[in-house]
Amino acid sequence: MPDRCNWPGDDPDEIAYHDSDWGVPTEHESTLFEALTLEGAQAGLSWHTILLRRGGYRRAFLDWDVEAIAEIDEAGVETLVQDEGIIRHRGKIESTIANANATLLLRQQGLSLAEVVWAYADPSNEPRGEIQSQTDESRAMSRELKRRGFRFVGPTTCYAFMQAVGIVNDHTAGCFRFPEIAEMRDTLLNERSDT
């Protein structure tokens, strides 16, 4: 059995998520949007609760098609509030729609969600030691996303999002994923600096 971070414990769903998804650097809009939505949905809940509903979220929010999500109307919200496959919190559901609209507005401004959030990446791939719940970067990201109309994006949510999509590499130094993620981050950051 490989050495890995402690947080998945012995839960097979969390181990699978840790080993295949958590921390993988991405610029894909739909993947970023999914992670931002799920981290916002987690507020006040356990990650396990959200992870078990990941498929339900993907279905309910139209395979993370931002344009389609932005068109969900009040009747659609009412349907989603009754959907047992997701967290049936009206504010979190409405924030997902608002965030889709904010993402589309970024596009209209010639930006991408990736450009905005990856601006807060530390190029260092050194193990971070003690993991924090928020950082100066996540606080700055939270302020910027809120300024641009995003909701449920507090600094703790933003930091969890940064961890999930590889903006920071918070795998522990002894975790078998740490060097893999570090290499992927280097590649992505180098490509970003060349554009």
N, C-alpha and C positions, 0 to 999 in steps of 0.2 A: 504494500500500500504506500503510495507516495506521501511525502510530507506536504501538508497543506495548511492554510490558515485555520485557526481554531473555530471561527464563527459558524461554519456549517454544522459542527457537531457530528452526529451520526445520522442525520436526516438525509435520506437519499435524494430528495428533491433539491435541497439546498447544496448538497455536494455536487450534483449534476450542474446546477446553475454556477456554482463557484468554478468548477473545472472547465466549463465550456463558454460561459458568457461574461461573468463578472470581471470587469476591468479591461475587456477587449476594446482597444481604441477604435473609434468609428467616427466618420463624418457623415454617414448616411442619415438623411433627414428623418426618415421614418423610424429608424432605430433610436436616434436621439430623442425624438418625440415620444416614443414608447417609454423610454427610460425616465424622461422627465415626468410623464403622466403617472407611471407606476410609483415613482418616489414620492410624488405629491399625494397620491392615493394612500400611501403608507402612513402618512402623518397620523400619529396617535394609535397606530396598529403595529403588529409584528410583520416583519418581511415575509414570514412563512404564510401569513394570511393572504398577502398579495400574490406571492409566487403561485399558490394554488389556484388563483383566479386569472393567471396570465393569459391562458387560452380564451377565457371569457371576455377579457378586455380586448384581445385581438379581434374577436368576433364582433363585440358590441361597437368597437370603434373602427370598424371597416378596414381591418388589416393596416391600420395606422395611415390611411390615406388622408393627409391633412386637408386637402381641398374638400373631400366628402365630409369630413368631421365638421368643418367650418359651416356646412350647410344644414347641420342638424337644427331643427326648429323646436319650439316649445313642446309640440306633440312628441317629438323624438326624445326630448328630455324626460317627459312623463313616462315613456316606454322604458327608458334606461333606468329610471328610479325604481322600476319594478323588476329589473333584470337581476336575478340571483347569482349570475355569473360574475358580477362585479361588486364593488363596494357601492351600495345604493345611497350615497351621500350627494344630495342635490348640488351643494356647493362645489364638490370635487368634480362632478359630472359637468357642470356649467363651466368650471375652470378649464377643462379639457377643450371645450368648444372655443372658449375665449383664447386659449393658447394656440389653437389651430389658426384662428384669425390673426393673432399676433405674428405667427410664423409666416403667413401669407403676406402680411404687411412688410416683413423683412424682405421678402422676395421683391415686392414692389419697389423697395428702396435700394435694390441691387445688392442686398446682403443675403446671407444664408444663416440658418440656425447654427450650423457648424462654425462659421466665422465668428459669431458672437460668443459662443461658449468656449471655443478653443483658445480665444484670446487670454483666458485665465489659466492656461496650462503652464506649469513650471517645467522647463526643459530637463531638469535634473531627473535622473532615474535612480537616485540613491534611496535605499530603504528609509522610510519616514519615521521609524521607531514608534513612539506612542501615537496611536490614532486619535484624532480629535473629532468632535461632532461638527465643527465648523472651523473655517480658517479665514484669514483676511481675503483670500481669493474668492471663497464661496460667498462671503458677505458682499464683496464687490460685484460678483456675478448676480447675486440676488437683487441688488439695487438696479443693475442695468436691465435685467429681465423685467422687473416691475415697471421700470421707466418705459419699457417698450410694450407694456400691456399684458404681460404674462401674470398669471395668478397661481397661488399655492407653490410659490418658489422662494420660500424663506431660506436663510443661509444654511440651515441644517439639511433641508431638502436638496439644496444646490450641491452641498458637499457629498451627500449620498449619490446624487446624480453624477458628479465628477468621478467618484470612485467607480460607478457602474459602467461608465463609457470610456474609461481609461485616461481621462484628463489628468487624473493622478493615479499613480500605481501604488495602491495600498495593500497589495499582497505582502505578506511578511517576507523578510529576507530569506528564510528557510523554506518558503513555499515553492513547490515545483513550478508554479505559474509565474513567479516573480521574474525570472530571466526571460521567459517567453514574452510576457507583456512588455517588459522593458525594451526588448528588441522591436516589437511592433510599434511602440510609442516612438522610438528613435526614427523608424522608417517614416511614420506619419508626420512627425514634426519636421523632419528633413524635407519631405515633399512639400509641406506647407511653407517652409522658409524659401523654397525655390520658386514659389508662384508669386 
